[in-house]
Amino acid sequence: MSLDREQVLRSAAALLTRKSTATMDEVARAAGIGRATLHRHFAGRDALVRALEELGIREVEAALDTAALDEGPAEDALRRLVAAVEPSAGLLSFLVTENQLFEGDAVNEGWNRLDARVAAFFRSGQERGEFRIDLTPAWLTEAFYGLVSSGAWAVQAGSVASQDFQYMITELMLGGARRSVEK
C-alpha cells in the first residue's frame, strides 16, 4: 500500500492549524498512519513543517493565479484573491507563525515570490489611483497576510462565521486601503 503524501500533508495541515503544538504522534493519528510511517516520510517536525511550507506556498501561488490580479478594478481583484486564498487560510495562518521558516539564510524563496506578487498588486492599484499611496505595498502585503491569518483563526475559534470570512477581510482591507477622494 502506497502512502498518499499529499493526503498526509493535508491531514497534518488540518490538525496543525487547529493545534499548532500537536506532536508527531498526533499528526500520524490524524493522518491515519503509524508514527513510524510518518517518520519514514518526514524525519521530524522540522521536515514536516518544511513540507507544509512547500504545500502552502504552492496553494497561495495557485490562489494568486486564480485571482487574476491584473484584470479589472483592484477592489474586485482583492475580492477574488481573498476568495481564492480562503481554502488555504488556516495553513497560511499556521505557517506565518512558524518562526523557524523565517530565520537564518534558509528562507524559502517561495515567500519572496508571494510577497513580490502581492506587493505588485497593491502597487498597481496605487498607480491606478485605486489604493492609498501613503501605505507602502510591503505594508499592505503584510496587512493582507495578517487579516487572512486572523480571519482563519477567528473562524476556527467560532467567533466569526465561515461565510463572513471573505466579506470581513475585504471590507476591512478596502476600508483601510481605499484612497479617499478629496472634496
N, C-alpha and C positions, 0 to 999 in steps of 0.2 A: 504494500500500500504506500503510495507516494504522499508526501506531505504537501499540502497546498499552502505555500509560504505566504501568498497574498492573504489568504483567509486567516492564517495565524497572526499576521500583522494587523489585520482589521480587528480581530478579537482583542489583541493587545492594546490597540489604539482605543477601542471602546472602553476597556477596563481602565486604562491609564488616564483617560480624560475624566473619568468619574473618580478615580482613586490614584493620584499620581505617585503615591508611595507603595503601590502594590508590589509584592515580591514576585520573583520569577516563578515560584510555586503557584501563586495566584494567577499569573499570566498563563501558565501551562493549563491550569484547570479551566480558565475561561476559554481557551482555545480548544479544549477537549483532547489534549495530548498530555503525555507524561513529561515530567521535568527534564528527564534525560534526553528526550526527543527535542525539546525546546533548546537545550544546551548544545545539541549537535548542530543546530542551525544558527544559534546566536550564543556565542561563547559566554555572555554575561549581559547584565543590564545595559552596559555601555554599547555593546554591539546591537542590542535590540533597539535602543533609543536611536542609534545612527541609522538603522534600517527604517525606523518610523520617520526619521527626518527625511530620508530619501522619498518615502511614500508621501509625506506631507508636501514636500516641495513639488513633486510631480502633480499632486492634486491641485495645488494652488496655481501652478503654471497652466494646467488644463482649464481651471476656472477663469484665468485671465484670457485665455484663447476664446473660451465660450462667450465671455462678456463683450467681446469686440469693442474694446475701449475707444477705438478711433472712429466709431460710427455714431453719428447723431450727436445730440446735445450731451454735455458732460454729466448732467444730472441723470439722464436716462442711462448712460453708461455705468454710473455708480450704482444705480439700482440693479442693473444686470449683474454687476460684479458681486454685490452683496448676495444676490440670489444664487449665483454660481458657486460662491465660496461657502455658503451655508452648510452643505453636507460635510465639509472638512473643517468647520469652525472648531469643533471640540478638539480635534487632533492639533490644529494650529495653536489653540489655547494651551494645550499641554506642551507643545514644542517650544513656544516662546518663553516658557518658564523654566526650561531646562538649561541652566547656566552653562553646563559642560559643552553645549553646542556652540557657544559664542566666546569661548575662552581660548587664548593662545593662537597659534598660527594655523590650526587645522579647521578653521571655519569653512563650512561647505560653501562653495562658490554659488550654489543654487540660491542661497539667501540674497546674495548680491544681485543675481538676475531678477529675483522677485522684487527687491527694493527698487531696482532701476526701472522696471516696467510700471510699477505702481506710481513712483515719483514722476515718471514721464507723463502718465495720465494726468496727474494733478497739474504739472507744469503746462501741459497743453490746454487744460481748462482755464488756467490763469492767463495764458497768452490769448485765448479767445474771449477773455473778459467774463468768464462764467464763474470763476472761483476767485476769492480774495487773493491779493498779491502780497499782503503783509504777513502771510503764513508761508513758510518755505515748503516746497514739495516734500522734502525729507520729513518735516514735522507732520504734514498731512498723511504721509505714508505710515508713520508710527502711530498716529491717532487712529487711522483705519484699522491697523492690526490690533490695537488696544480695544477698540469698540467691538470688533469681531470676537476677540477673545472674551471680553466681558459679557457680551451677549450670549456666547456659548455657555459660560459659567452660570449666568442668570437663568437660562432655560433649564440647564441641568439641575440647578438648585430649586427650581419650581417657582421662582419669584417673577418670572416672565413666561408668558405663554409662547410656545414654539411658533405659533402663527404670527406673533408680533415681532419676531427676530428681525426680519428684513426691514419692516417699517421703522422700528425704533432706531436701528443703526443708520439707515439712510436719512431719516429726518434729523437726527442729532448731527450727523456728519454734514449734511447740507445746510442746516441752520447755522453751523459754525463756519462752514467753508464758503457758503454762497456770498458773492460780492454784493454789497449794498449799493443800491443805485442812489446817487446823490440827487437831492431835490433842489 
